[in-house]
Amino acid sequence: MVDTGRRRVGEFRGVAGPYWSLRPVGGGAEWEAEPEHVRPVSPEQRLRAEIARANARSRGERL
């Protein structure tokens, strides 16, 4: 899913009150998004997010 309010790609984890819980692709801290700001992610966007996360890990960044 894409959180257009925060411009982040994440995996849907569930509903928390009026919000949807999303988690970064590949793991990390969840965040809450307003459902009207969430849309399905394109395959290209998901791949871009996965590559960015892998690159950050290879640089030793803590995500």
N, CA, C and O atoms as a Maestro MAE file, in Angstrom:
{
 s_m_m2io_version
 :::
 2.0.0
}

f_m_ct {
 s_m_title
 :::
 protein
 m_atom[252] {
  # First column is atom index #
  i_m_mmod_type
  r_m_x_coord
  r_m_y_coord
  r_m_z_coord
  i_m_residue_number
  s_m_chain_name
  s_m_pdb_residue_name
  s_m_pdb_atom_name
  i_m_atomic_number
  :::
  1 25 0.837 -1.168 0.000 1 A "MET " " N  " 7
  2 3 0.000 0.000 0.000 1 A "MET " " CA " 6
  3 2 0.887 1.238 0.000 1 A "MET " " C  " 6
  4 15 2.018 1.211 0.485 1 A "MET " " O  " 8
  5 25 0.358 2.315 -0.548 2 A "VAL " " N  " 7
  6 3 1.059 3.597 -0.531 2 A "VAL " " CA " 6
  7 2 0.284 4.550 0.368 2 A "VAL " " C  " 6
  8 15 -0.909 4.781 0.171 2 A "VAL " " O  " 8
  9 25 0.976 5.096 1.352 3 A "ASP " " N  " 7
  10 3 0.420 6.139 2.210 3 A "ASP " " CA " 6
  11 2 0.768 7.455 1.517 3 A "ASP " " C  " 6
  12 15 1.893 7.942 1.624 3 A "ASP " " O  " 8
  13 25 -0.198 8.020 0.814 4 A "THR " " N  " 7
  14 3 0.066 9.235 0.048 4 A "THR " " CA " 6
  15 2 0.276 10.443 0.955 4 A "THR " " C  " 6
  16 15 0.888 11.424 0.535 4 A "THR " " O  " 8
  17 25 -0.216 10.389 2.178 5 A "GLY " " N  " 7
  18 3 -0.004 11.477 3.122 5 A "GLY " " CA " 6
  19 2 1.452 11.585 3.562 5 A "GLY " " C  " 6
  20 15 1.957 12.682 3.801 5 A "GLY " " O  " 8
  21 25 2.118 10.447 3.667 6 A "ARG " " N  " 7
  22 3 3.523 10.429 4.103 6 A "ARG " " CA " 6
  23 2 4.473 10.025 2.985 6 A "ARG " " C  " 6
  24 15 5.691 10.028 3.165 6 A "ARG " " O  " 8
  25 25 3.920 9.681 1.844 7 A "ARG " " N  " 7
  26 3 4.713 9.232 0.693 7 A "ARG " " CA " 6
  27 2 5.602 8.062 1.059 7 A "ARG " " C  " 6
  28 15 6.801 8.055 0.781 7 A "ARG " " O  " 8
  29 25 4.980 7.058 1.697 8 A "ARG " " N  " 7
  30 3 5.696 5.854 2.117 8 A "ARG " " CA " 6
  31 2 4.961 4.627 1.596 8 A "ARG " " C  " 6
  32 15 3.735 4.619 1.483 8 A "ARG " " O  " 8
  33 25 5.725 3.602 1.284 9 A "VAL " " N  " 7
  34 3 5.171 2.320 0.856 9 A "VAL " " CA " 6
  35 2 5.209 1.387 2.055 9 A "VAL " " C  " 6
  36 15 6.221 1.299 2.751 9 A "VAL " " O  " 8
  37 25 4.109 0.693 2.294 10 A "GLY " " N  " 7
  38 3 4.065 -0.229 3.413 10 A "GLY " " CA " 6
  39 2 3.112 -1.377 3.164 10 A "GLY " " C  " 6
  40 15 2.326 -1.370 2.216 10 A "GLY " " O  " 8
  41 25 3.203 -2.363 4.036 11 A "GLU " " N  " 7
  42 3 2.318 -3.518 3.991 11 A "GLU " " CA " 6
  43 2 1.177 -3.292 4.981 11 A "GLU " " C  " 6
  44 15 1.401 -2.828 6.099 11 A "GLU " " O  " 8
  45 25 -0.026 -3.617 4.571 12 A "PHE " " N  " 7
  46 3 -1.193 -3.481 5.443 12 A "PHE " " CA " 6
  47 2 -1.083 -4.477 6.575 12 A "PHE " " C  " 6
  48 15 -0.848 -5.661 6.337 12 A "PHE " " O  " 8
  49 25 -1.253 -4.007 7.825 13 A "ARG " " N  " 7
  50 3 -1.159 -4.876 8.993 13 A "ARG " " CA " 6
  51 2 -2.478 -5.034 9.724 13 A "ARG " " C  " 6
  52 15 -2.666 -6.010 10.450 13 A "ARG " " O  " 8
  53 25 -3.392 -4.095 9.549 14 A "GLY " " N  " 7
  54 3 -4.665 -4.194 10.230 14 A "GLY " " CA " 6
  55 2 -5.286 -2.834 10.458 14 A "GLY " " C  " 6
  56 15 -4.778 -1.810 10.001 14 A "GLY " " O  " 8
  57 25 -6.404 -2.848 11.180 15 A "VAL " " N  " 7
  58 3 -7.136 -1.625 11.468 15 A "VAL " " CA " 6
  59 2 -6.955 -1.292 12.941 15 A "VAL " " C  " 6
  60 15 -7.076 -2.157 13.809 15 A "VAL " " O  " 8
  61 25 -6.664 -0.027 13.206 16 A "ALA " " N  " 7
  62 3 -6.506 0.457 14.581 16 A "ALA " " CA " 6
  63 2 -7.429 1.662 14.746 16 A "ALA " " C  " 6
  64 15 -7.035 2.799 14.486 16 A "ALA " " O  " 8
  65 25 -8.656 1.399 15.179 17 A "GLY " " N  " 7
  66 3 -9.646 2.472 15.291 17 A "GLY " " CA " 6
  67 2 -9.976 3.001 13.910 17 A "GLY " " C  " 6
  68 15 -10.309 2.221 13.017 17 A "GLY " " O  " 8
  69 25 -9.891 4.315 13.712 18 A "PRO " " N  " 7
  70 3 -10.210 4.882 12.400 18 A "PRO " " CA " 6
  71 2 -9.033 4.822 11.418 18 A "PRO " " C  " 6
  72 15 -9.157 5.263 10.276 18 A "PRO " " O  " 8
  73 25 -7.899 4.283 11.858 19 A "TYR " " N  " 7
  74 3 -6.694 4.276 11.028 19 A "TYR " " CA " 6
  75 2 -6.334 2.872 10.558 19 A "TYR " " C  " 6
  76 15 -6.792 1.877 11.119 19 A "TYR " " O  " 8
  77 25 -5.512 2.812 9.527 20 A "TRP " " N  " 7
  78 3 -4.938 1.546 9.065 20 A "TRP " " CA " 6
  79 2 -3.495 1.499 9.531 20 A "TRP " " C  " 6
  80 15 -2.780 2.498 9.464 20 A "TRP " " O  " 8
  81 25 -3.071 0.344 9.998 21 A "SER " " N  " 7
  82 3 -1.680 0.157 10.396 21 A "SER " " CA " 6
  83 2 -0.898 -0.372 9.201 21 A "SER " " C  " 6
  84 15 -1.293 -1.349 8.565 21 A "SER " " O  " 8
  85 25 0.199 0.280 8.915 22 A "LEU " " N  " 7
  86 3 1.085 -0.120 7.827 22 A "LEU " " CA " 6
  87 2 2.475 -0.338 8.401 22 A "LEU " " C  " 6
  88 15 2.839 0.247 9.421 22 A "LEU " " O  " 8
  89 25 3.244 -1.186 7.733 23 A "ARG " " N  " 7
  90 3 4.609 -1.475 8.148 23 A "ARG " " CA " 6
  91 2 5.492 -1.393 6.915 23 A "ARG " " C  " 6
  92 15 5.066 -1.807 5.837 23 A "ARG " " O  " 8
  93 25 6.705 -0.876 7.035 24 A "PRO " " N  " 7
  94 3 7.581 -0.807 5.872 24 A "PRO " " CA " 6
  95 2 7.782 -2.184 5.238 24 A "PRO " " C  " 6
  96 15 7.772 -3.203 5.928 24 A "PRO " " O  " 8
  97 25 7.960 -2.201 3.949 25 A "VAL " " N  " 7
  98 3 8.225 -3.444 3.232 25 A "VAL " " CA " 6
  99 2 9.505 -4.054 3.792 25 A "VAL " " C  " 6
  100 15 10.539 -3.387 3.840 25 A "VAL " " O  " 8
  101 25 9.445 -5.296 4.209 26 A "GLY " " N  " 7
  102 3 10.627 -5.968 4.747 26 A "GLY " " CA " 6
  103 2 10.794 -5.809 6.241 26 A "GLY " " C  " 6
  104 15 11.758 -6.328 6.803 26 A "GLY " " O  " 8
  105 25 9.891 -5.110 6.905 27 A "GLY " " N  " 7
  106 3 9.961 -4.972 8.358 27 A "GLY " " CA " 6
  107 2 10.242 -3.556 8.812 27 A "GLY " " C  " 6
  108 15 10.594 -2.677 8.025 27 A "GLY " " O  " 8
  109 25 10.077 -3.372 10.080 28 A "GLY " " N  " 7
  110 3 10.310 -2.058 10.664 28 A "GLY " " CA " 6
  111 2 9.125 -1.628 11.499 28 A "GLY " " C  " 6
  112 15 8.171 -2.384 11.686 28 A "GLY " " O  " 8
  113 25 9.194 -0.414 11.997 29 A "ALA " " N  " 7
  114 3 8.154 0.118 12.870 29 A "ALA " " CA " 6
  115 2 6.887 0.446 12.084 29 A "ALA " " C  " 6
  116 15 6.936 1.056 11.016 29 A "ALA " " O  " 8
  117 25 5.771 0.031 12.634 30 A "GLU " " N  " 7
  118 3 4.480 0.318 12.011 30 A "GLU " " CA " 6
  119 2 4.120 1.784 12.194 30 A "GLU " " C  " 6
  120 15 4.617 2.454 13.098 30 A "GLU " " O  " 8
  121 25 3.251 2.266 11.322 31 A "TRP " " N  " 7
  122 3 2.701 3.604 11.474 31 A "TRP " " CA " 6
  123 2 1.225 3.546 11.114 31 A "TRP " " C  " 6
  124 15 0.776 2.605 10.461 31 A "TRP " " O  " 8
  125 25 0.483 4.540 11.535 32 A "GLU " " N  " 7
  126 3 -0.946 4.610 11.256 32 A "GLU " " CA " 6
  127 2 -1.197 5.607 10.141 32 A "GLU " " C  " 6
  128 15 -0.584 6.673 10.085 32 A "GLU " " O  " 8
  129 25 -2.116 5.238 9.252 33 A "ALA " " N  " 7
  130 3 -2.460 6.098 8.118 33 A "ALA " " CA " 6
  131 2 -3.975 6.219 8.026 33 A "ALA " " C  " 6
  132 15 -4.710 5.292 8.367 33 A "ALA " " O  " 8
  133 25 -4.420 7.359 7.566 34 A "GLU " " N  " 7
  134 3 -5.841 7.546 7.334 34 A "GLU " " CA " 6
  135 2 -6.218 6.785 6.062 34 A "GLU " " C  " 6
  136 15 -5.550 6.932 5.038 34 A "GLU " " O  " 8
  137 25 -7.280 5.975 6.113 35 A "PRO " " N  " 7
  138 3 -7.647 5.143 4.964 35 A "PRO " " CA " 6
  139 2 -7.815 5.913 3.655 35 A "PRO " " C  " 6
  140 15 -7.523 5.380 2.585 35 A "PRO " " O  " 8
  141 25 -8.280 7.156 3.727 36 A "GLU " " N  " 7
  142 3 -8.472 7.925 2.493 36 A "GLU " " CA " 6
  143 2 -7.141 8.342 1.860 36 A "GLU " " C  " 6
  144 15 -7.119 8.826 0.729 36 A "GLU " " O  " 8
  145 25 -6.026 8.156 2.588 37 A "HIS " " N  " 7
  146 3 -4.701 8.488 2.067 37 A "HIS " " CA " 6
  147 2 -3.918 7.248 1.660 37 A "HIS " " C  " 6
  148 15 -2.719 7.328 1.395 37 A "HIS " " O  " 8
  149 25 -4.591 6.101 1.608 38 A "VAL " " N  " 7
  150 3 -3.921 4.842 1.271 38 A "VAL " " CA " 6
  151 2 -4.502 4.284 -0.018 38 A "VAL " " C  " 6
  152 15 -5.717 4.268 -0.215 38 A "VAL " " O  " 8
  153 25 -3.607 3.825 -0.896 39 A "ARG " " N  " 7
  154 3 -4.033 3.203 -2.152 39 A "ARG " " CA " 6
  155 2 -3.116 2.021 -2.441 39 A "ARG " " C  " 6
  156 15 -2.039 1.908 -1.856 39 A "ARG " " O  " 8
  157 25 -3.543 1.144 -3.340 40 A "PRO " " N  " 7
  158 3 -2.671 0.006 -3.692 40 A "PRO " " CA " 6
  159 2 -1.361 0.483 -4.322 40 A "PRO " " C  " 6
  160 15 -1.315 1.512 -4.996 40 A "PRO " " O  " 8
  161 25 -0.329 -0.270 -4.092 41 A "VAL " " N  " 7
  162 3 0.994 0.056 -4.620 41 A "VAL " " CA " 6
  163 2 1.190 -0.648 -5.964 41 A "VAL " " C  " 6
  164 15 0.699 -1.757 -6.173 41 A "VAL " " O  " 8
  165 25 1.905 0.001 -6.858 42 A "SER " " N  " 7
  166 3 2.224 -0.638 -8.141 42 A "SER " " CA " 6
  167 2 3.405 -1.593 -7.925 42 A "SER " " C  " 6
  168 15 4.168 -1.431 -6.972 42 A "SER " " O  " 8
  169 25 3.552 -2.577 -8.799 43 A "PRO " " N  " 7
  170 3 4.707 -3.486 -8.663 43 A "PRO " " CA " 6
  171 2 6.041 -2.730 -8.683 43 A "PRO " " C  " 6
  172 15 6.975 -3.106 -7.975 43 A "PRO " " O  " 8
  173 25 6.133 -1.683 -9.480 44 A "GLU " " N  " 7
  174 3 7.373 -0.907 -9.557 44 A "GLU " " CA " 6
  175 2 7.666 -0.190 -8.244 44 A "GLU " " C  " 6
  176 15 8.815 -0.144 -7.803 44 A "GLU " " O  " 8
  177 25 6.632 0.369 -7.619 45 A "GLN " " N  " 7
  178 3 6.821 1.070 -6.355 45 A "GLN " " CA " 6
  179 2 7.240 0.109 -5.253 45 A "GLN " " C  " 6
  180 15 8.093 0.440 -4.429 45 A "GLN " " O  " 8
  181 25 6.641 -1.085 -5.236 46 A "ARG " " N  " 7
  182 3 7.005 -2.074 -4.214 46 A "ARG " " CA " 6
  183 2 8.453 -2.507 -4.396 46 A "ARG " " C  " 6
  184 15 9.202 -2.593 -3.423 46 A "ARG " " O  " 8
  185 25 8.850 -2.779 -5.625 47 A "LEU " " N  " 7
  186 3 10.224 -3.186 -5.892 47 A "LEU " " CA " 6
  187 2 11.198 -2.078 -5.490 47 A "LEU " " C  " 6
  188 15 12.246 -2.358 -4.908 47 A "LEU " " O  " 8
  189 25 10.863 -0.838 -5.793 48 A "ARG " " N  " 7
  190 3 11.705 0.297 -5.414 48 A "ARG " " CA " 6
  191 2 11.884 0.359 -3.895 48 A "ARG " " C  " 6
  192 15 12.985 0.609 -3.404 48 A "ARG " " O  " 8
  193 25 10.798 0.132 -3.160 49 A "ALA " " N  " 7
  194 3 10.868 0.158 -1.690 49 A "ALA " " CA " 6
  195 2 11.727 -0.994 -1.160 49 A "ALA " " C  " 6
  196 15 12.504 -0.807 -0.224 49 A "ALA " " O  " 8
  197 25 11.591 -2.177 -1.752 50 A "GLU " " N  " 7
  198 3 12.389 -3.328 -1.319 50 A "GLU " " CA " 6
  199 2 13.879 -3.091 -1.582 50 A "GLU " " C  " 6
  200 15 14.718 -3.415 -0.742 50 A "GLU " " O  " 8
  201 25 14.203 -2.530 -2.737 51 A "ILE " " N  " 7
  202 3 15.598 -2.256 -3.077 51 A "ILE " " CA " 6
  203 2 16.176 -1.184 -2.150 51 A "ILE " " C  " 6
  204 15 17.311 -1.310 -1.691 51 A "ILE " " O  " 8
  205 25 15.406 -0.135 -1.874 52 A "ALA " " N  " 7
  206 3 15.876 0.925 -0.981 52 A "ALA " " CA " 6
  207 2 16.181 0.362 0.402 52 A "ALA " " C  " 6
  208 15 17.183 0.728 1.017 52 A "ALA " " O  " 8
  209 25 15.327 -0.518 0.886 53 A "ARG " " N  " 7
  210 3 15.542 -1.115 2.207 53 A "ARG " " CA " 6
  211 2 16.786 -1.998 2.204 53 A "ARG " " C  " 6
  212 15 17.583 -1.944 3.141 53 A "ARG " " O  " 8
  213 25 16.962 -2.809 1.163 54 A "ALA " " N  " 7
  214 3 18.142 -3.672 1.066 54 A "ALA " " CA " 6
  215 2 19.420 -2.840 0.991 54 A "ALA " " C  " 6
  216 15 20.423 -3.190 1.613 54 A "ALA " " O  " 8
  217 25 19.392 -1.756 0.246 55 A "ASN " " N  " 7
  218 3 20.565 -0.889 0.145 55 A "ASN " " CA " 6
  219 2 20.892 -0.244 1.484 55 A "ASN " " C  " 6
  220 15 22.060 -0.151 1.861 55 A "ASN " " O  " 8
  221 25 19.875 0.196 2.197 56 A "ALA " " N  " 7
  222 3 20.101 0.805 3.509 56 A "ALA " " CA " 6
  223 2 20.717 -0.210 4.472 56 A "ALA " " C  " 6
  224 15 21.629 0.121 5.230 56 A "ALA " " O  " 8
  225 25 20.222 -1.429 4.439 57 A "ARG " " N  " 7
  226 3 20.791 -2.471 5.305 57 A "ARG " " CA " 6
  227 2 22.249 -2.737 4.958 57 A "ARG " " C  " 6
  228 15 23.076 -2.916 5.852 57 A "ARG " " O  " 8
  229 25 22.573 -2.764 3.659 58 A "SER " " N  " 7
  230 3 23.944 -3.041 3.257 58 A "SER " " CA " 6
  231 2 24.896 -1.933 3.690 58 A "SER " " C  " 6
  232 15 26.091 -2.174 3.867 58 A "SER " " O  " 8
  233 25 24.375 -0.725 3.859 59 A "ARG " " N  " 7
  234 3 25.188 0.397 4.339 59 A "ARG " " CA " 6
  235 2 25.254 0.429 5.866 59 A "ARG " " C  " 6
  236 15 25.932 1.277 6.447 59 A "ARG " " O  " 8
  237 25 24.547 -0.501 6.511 60 A "GLY " " N  " 7
  238 3 24.564 -0.566 7.965 60 A "GLY " " CA " 6
  239 2 23.606 0.378 8.642 60 A "GLY " " C  " 6
  240 15 23.681 0.589 9.853 60 A "GLY " " O  " 8
  241 25 22.693 0.955 7.858 61 A "GLU " " N  " 7
  242 3 21.722 1.877 8.452 61 A "GLU " " CA " 6
  243 2 20.700 1.106 9.254 61 A "GLU " " C  " 6
  244 15 20.271 0.018 8.871 61 A "GLU " " O  " 8
  245 25 20.326 1.681 10.352 62 A "ARG " " N  " 7
  246 3 19.302 1.059 11.198 62 A "ARG " " CA " 6
  247 2 17.963 1.638 10.834 62 A "ARG " " C  " 6
  248 15 17.753 2.847 10.936 62 A "ARG " " O  " 8
  249 25 17.053 0.786 10.411 63 A "LEU " " N  " 7
  250 3 15.743 1.268 9.963 63 A "LEU " " CA " 6
  251 2 14.659 0.939 10.937 63 A "LEU " " C  " 6
  252 15 13.498 1.276 10.706 63 A "LEU " " O  " 8
  :::
 }
 m_bond[251] {
  # First column is bond index #
  i_m_from
  i_m_to
  i_m_order
  :::
  1 1 2 1
  2 2 3 1
  3 3 4 2
  4 3 5 1
  5 5 6 1
  6 6 7 1
  7 7 8 2
  8 7 9 1
  9 9 10 1
  10 10 11 1
  11 11 12 2
  12 11 13 1
  13 13 14 1
  14 14 15 1
  15 15 16 2
  16 15 17 1
  17 17 18 1
  18 18 19 1
  19 19 20 2
  20 19 21 1
  21 21 22 1
  22 22 23 1
  23 23 24 2
  24 23 25 1
  25 25 26 1
  26 26 27 1
  27 27 28 2
  28 27 29 1
  29 29 30 1
  30 30 31 1
  31 31 32 2
  32 31 33 1
  33 33 34 1
  34 34 35 1
  35 35 36 2
  36 35 37 1
  37 37 38 1
  38 38 39 1
  39 39 40 2
  40 39 41 1
  41 41 42 1
  42 42 43 1
  43 43 44 2
  44 43 45 1
  45 45 46 1
  46 46 47 1
  47 47 48 2
  48 47 49 1
  49 49 50 1
  50 50 51 1
  51 51 52 2
  52 51 53 1
  53 53 54 1
  54 54 55 1
  55 55 56 2
  56 55 57 1
  57 57 58 1
  58 58 59 1
  59 59 60 2
  60 59 61 1
  61 61 62 1
  62 62 63 1
  63 63 64 2
  64 63 65 1
  65 65 66 1
  66 66 67 1
  67 67 68 2
  68 67 69 1
  69 69 70 1
  70 70 71 1
  71 71 72 2
  72 71 73 1
  73 73 74 1
  74 74 75 1
  75 75 76 2
  76 75 77 1
  77 77 78 1
  78 78 79 1
  79 79 80 2
  80 79 81 1
  81 81 82 1
  82 82 83 1
  83 83 84 2
  84 83 85 1
  85 85 86 1
  86 86 87 1
  87 87 88 2
  88 87 89 1
  89 89 90 1
  90 90 91 1
  91 91 92 2
  92 91 93 1
  93 93 94 1
  94 94 95 1
  95 95 96 2
  96 95 97 1
  97 97 98 1
  98 98 99 1
  99 99 100 2
  100 99 101 1
  101 101 102 1
  102 102 103 1
  103 103 104 2
  104 103 105 1
  105 105 106 1
  106 106 107 1
  107 107 108 2
  108 107 109 1
  109 109 110 1
  110 110 111 1
  111 111 112 2
  112 111 113 1
  113 113 114 1
  114 114 115 1
  115 115 116 2
  116 115 117 1
  117 117 118 1
  118 118 119 1
  119 119 120 2
  120 119 121 1
  121 121 122 1
  122 122 123 1
  123 123 124 2
  124 123 125 1
  125 125 126 1
  126 126 127 1
  127 127 128 2
  128 127 129 1
  129 129 130 1
  130 130 131 1
  131 131 132 2
  132 131 133 1
  133 133 134 1
  134 134 135 1
  135 135 136 2
  136 135 137 1
  137 137 138 1
  138 138 139 1
  139 139 140 2
  140 139 141 1
  141 141 142 1
  142 142 143 1
  143 143 144 2
  144 143 145 1
  145 145 146 1
  146 146 147 1
  147 147 148 2
  148 147 149 1
  149 149 150 1
  150 150 151 1
  151 151 152 2
  152 151 153 1
  153 153 154 1
  154 154 155 1
  155 155 156 2
  156 155 157 1
  157 157 158 1
  158 158 159 1
  159 159 160 2
  160 159 161 1
  161 161 162 1
  162 162 163 1
  163 163 164 2
  164 163 165 1
  165 165 166 1
  166 166 167 1
  167 167 168 2
  168 167 169 1
  169 169 170 1
  170 170 171 1
  171 171 172 2
  172 171 173 1
  173 173 174 1
  174 174 175 1
  175 175 176 2
  176 175 177 1
  177 177 178 1
  178 178 179 1
  179 179 180 2
  180 179 181 1
  181 181 182 1
  182 182 183 1
  183 183 184 2
  184 183 185 1
  185 185 186 1
  186 186 187 1
  187 187 188 2
  188 187 189 1
  189 189 190 1
  190 190 191 1
  191 191 192 2
  192 191 193 1
  193 193 194 1
  194 194 195 1
  195 195 196 2
  196 195 197 1
  197 197 198 1
  198 198 199 1
  199 199 200 2
  200 199 201 1
  201 201 202 1
  202 202 203 1
  203 203 204 2
  204 203 205 1
  205 205 206 1
  206 206 207 1
  207 207 208 2
  208 207 209 1
  209 209 210 1
  210 210 211 1
  211 211 212 2
  212 211 213 1
  213 213 214 1
  214 214 215 1
  215 215 216 2
  216 215 217 1
  217 217 218 1
  218 218 219 1
  219 219 220 2
  220 219 221 1
  221 221 222 1
  222 222 223 1
  223 223 224 2
  224 223 225 1
  225 225 226 1
  226 226 227 1
  227 227 228 2
  228 227 229 1
  229 229 230 1
  230 230 231 1
  231 231 232 2
  232 231 233 1
  233 233 234 1
  234 234 235 1
  235 235 236 2
  236 235 237 1
  237 237 238 1
  238 238 239 1
  239 239 240 2
  240 239 241 1
  241 241 242 1
  242 242 243 1
  243 243 244 2
  244 243 245 1
  245 245 246 1
  246 246 247 1
  247 247 248 2
  248 247 249 1
  249 249 250 1
  250 250 251 1
  251 251 252 2
  :::
 }
}
